[in-house]
Amino acid sequence: MPVAIVTGGNHGIGAATAAALRRDGHDVLVSYLRFEADPEQPAAYNEHRAATVDDGVEADLADATTPARLFDEAERRFGPVSILVNNASGWRRDSFVTAVTAATADPQLLVDARATGLMIGELARRHRERGATWGRVVGLTSGGPLGFPGEVSYRAAKAALESYTMSAALELADVGITANVVHPPVTDTGWVTDDVRAFVRSSPDHFHVAAPEEVAEVIAWLCSDAARLVTGNVVRLR
């Protein structure tokens, strides 16, 4: 069975995706990075983000050397990588109402944007070198065409992730790699409050508060043979 790398796999959608891929028989290398507590978030959210993974690799994707190291480690443990799930985020809250600074923007642009390009590039290079003919790339996005007020750098970084992934769909089709982006609905990874649930119920654009496992089901399907004709899409879940 194919080998997968799932970034940001110590909590939420990443952890659920790693579990779903393992149930499908894949070997999975999980990478993660523990974050300092955010006083504006519920305790459960901070606990999840501070969790460790026994067989995972703690690695900072803002470091340009990390992608090659993760692929090397996956190959050492399991063999060549065919599935890449770019789930990790350098999320910070920033806004033009207050301030956008290098401290708020750089972690997000380096992790969500640059690291996505480097991770896909590492997969593509190794894939071509060994003459492989099957692969899957899935990224996770958020926000929309009008940006993400209050989280402006986060949305800018996710827009870059989308662009890298769409380009990969076109440029890697000849070697059997599909590339898609999943836009989850509001997903309860520990931050959803009663107020958020009330907002979803009243919103014309949000239909459900999802569990991470529900989003992971879609990601795992995109990583399967059944999704071989699905590429170059931003799949919006509601």
C-alpha positions in Angstrom: 0.0 0.0 0.0 1.1 3.6 -0.6 3.0 5.5 2.1 1.6 8.9 3.2 2.9 12.0 5.0 0.3 14.0 6.9 1.5 17.3 8.3 -0.1 18.9 11.4 -1.1 15.4 12.5 -1.2 15.8 16.3 -4.8 17.1 16.5 -8.0 17.8 14.7 -8.3 17.1 11.0 -4.7 16.0 10.6 -4.9 13.4 13.3 -8.3 12.1 12.0 -6.8 11.9 8.5 -3.8 9.9 9.6 -6.1 7.5 11.4 -8.4 7.2 8.3 -5.4 6.5 6.0 -4.1 3.9 8.4 -7.5 2.2 8.4 -7.3 2.0 4.7 -4.0 0.1 5.1 -1.5 2.9 4.4 1.7 3.5 6.4 1.6 7.1 7.6 4.3 9.5 8.8 2.8 12.3 10.9 4.6 15.5 11.4 3.6 18.1 14.0 4.7 21.2 15.9 3.5 22.1 19.4 2.2 25.6 19.8 2.1 27.9 22.8 -1.3 28.3 24.3 -3.6 31.0 22.8 -5.4 32.7 25.7 -8.3 33.6 23.3 -9.0 29.9 22.5 -10.8 27.3 24.7 -8.6 25.0 26.8 -9.5 22.0 24.7 -8.1 23.6 21.6 -4.8 24.5 23.3 -4.6 21.0 24.7 -4.9 19.4 21.3 -2.4 21.7 19.7 0.1 21.0 22.5 -0.3 17.2 22.1 2.5 14.9 21.0 2.4 11.9 18.7 4.3 8.8 19.9 5.5 7.7 16.4 5.4 11.2 14.8 8.1 13.6 13.9 8.1 17.0 15.6 9.3 19.4 12.9 9.0 23.1 12.0 7.8 23.5 8.4 9.0 27.1 8.5 12.5 25.6 8.2 13.2 25.1 4.5 15.2 21.9 5.3 12.2 20.2 6.9 10.4 18.8 3.8 13.4 16.8 2.7 14.0 15.5 6.2 10.4 14.3 6.5 10.6 12.5 3.2 13.9 10.9 4.2 12.3 9.7 7.5 9.2 8.3 5.8 11.4 6.4 3.3 13.6 5.1 6.1 10.6 3.8 8.0 8.2 2.7 5.3 9.4 3.3 1.7 8.8 5.8 -1.0 6.0 8.4 -0.4 3.0 8.5 -2.7 0.5 10.5 -0.7 1.0 14.0 0.7 -1.6 15.8 2.9 -0.6 19.4 3.5 -2.7 20.0 6.7 -0.3 21.9 9.0 -0.8 25.6 9.5 1.2 28.5 11.0 -2.1 30.2 11.9 -1.9 33.5 13.6 -4.7 36.1 14.0 -3.9 39.5 12.3 -5.9 42.3 10.8 -5.4 45.6 9.1 -7.7 47.1 11.8 -4.9 46.4 14.3 -1.6 45.5 12.6 -0.1 43.0 10.1 3.5 42.5 11.0 6.3 40.2 10.0 5.7 38.3 13.3 2.1 37.6 12.4 2.6 37.1 8.6 5.8 35.1 8.3 4.8 31.9 10.3 1.7 31.6 8.1 3.4 32.4 4.8 6.3 30.0 5.5 4.2 27.1 6.7 1.0 27.3 4.7 2.5 28.7 1.5 6.2 28.1 1.1 6.2 24.7 2.9 3.4 23.5 0.7 5.4 24.3 -2.4 8.5 22.6 -1.0 6.6 19.5 0.1 4.9 19.1 -3.3 8.3 19.7 -5.0 10.0 17.1 -2.9 7.2 14.6 -3.7 7.4 15.4 -7.4 11.2 15.1 -7.6 11.4 11.7 -5.9 8.4 10.5 -7.7 9.9 11.2 -11.1 13.3 9.9 -10.1 11.9 6.5 -9.3 9.6 6.4 -12.3 6.4 6.2 -10.2 3.0 6.4 -11.8 0.6 7.0 -8.9 0.4 9.7 -6.3 -2.0 11.9 -4.4 -1.7 15.5 -3.0 -4.4 17.0 -0.8 -4.2 20.5 0.8 -6.5 22.1 3.4 -7.7 25.7 2.9 -10.0 28.2 4.5 -11.4 31.7 3.8 -12.8 32.8 0.5 -12.5 35.1 -2.5 -13.1 38.2 -0.3 -10.2 37.2 2.0 -10.6 36.4 5.7 -11.2 39.6 7.7 -9.5 39.3 11.1 -7.2 36.5 9.8 -5.8 38.2 6.7 -2.3 36.6 6.5 -3.9 33.2 7.1 -6.1 33.6 4.1 -3.3 34.9 2.0 -1.2 31.9 2.8 -4.0 29.5 2.1 -4.6 31.2 -1.3 -0.9 30.4 -2.1 -1.5 26.8 -1.0 -4.4 26.6 -3.4 -2.4 28.0 -6.2 0.5 25.6 -5.6 -1.9 22.6 -5.5 -3.7 23.6 -8.7 -0.4 24.0 -10.5 0.6 20.6 -9.3 -2.6 19.1 -10.7 -1.6 20.3 -14.1 2.1 19.7 -14.0 2.1 16.3 -12.4 -0.8 14.7 -14.2 1.5 13.0 -16.6 3.1 11.0 -13.8 -0.2 10.0 -12.3 -0.4 12.4 -9.4 -3.8 14.0 -8.6 -3.8 17.2 -6.6 -6.9 18.7 -4.8 -7.7 21.1 -2.0 -10.4 20.5 0.7 -12.2 23.4 2.2 -13.8 22.1 5.3 -16.9 23.4 6.9 -16.7 24.8 10.4 -15.0 21.9 12.1 -14.9 21.2 15.9 -11.3 20.7 16.7 -11.7 22.1 20.2 -12.4 25.8 19.4 -16.2 25.7 18.5 -18.4 27.3 21.2 -22.1 27.6 21.5 -21.9 31.0 19.9 -20.2 29.5 16.9 -22.9 26.8 16.6 -25.6 29.4 16.8 -23.8 31.4 14.0 -23.7 28.3 11.8 -27.4 27.6 12.3 -28.2 31.2 11.3 -25.8 31.5 8.4 -26.9 31.1 4.7 -23.4 29.9 3.8 -22.6 27.4 6.6 -24.7 24.2 6.9 -22.9 22.0 9.5 -20.4 21.9 12.3 -18.4 18.9 11.3 -16.3 16.5 13.3 -12.7 16.1 12.1 -13.4 12.5 11.2 -16.1 13.6 8.7 -13.6 15.8 6.9 -11.0 13.0 7.1 -13.3 10.7 5.2 -13.3 13.0 2.2 -9.5 13.4 2.3 -9.0 9.7 2.5 -11.3 9.2 -0.4 -9.3 11.7 -2.5 -6.2 9.7 -1.7 -7.8 6.5 -3.0 -8.0 4.8 -6.4 -11.7 5.7 -6.6 -10.8 9.4 -6.9 -8.5 8.9 -9.9 -10.6 11.3 -12.1 -10.8 14.0 -9.4 -7.9 16.5 -9.7 -7.4 20.3 -9.8 -10.4 21.0 -7.6 -11.1 23.0 -4.4 -13.7 20.7 -2.8 -15.9 22.8 -0.6 -17.6 20.9 2.2 -20.6 22.4 3.9 
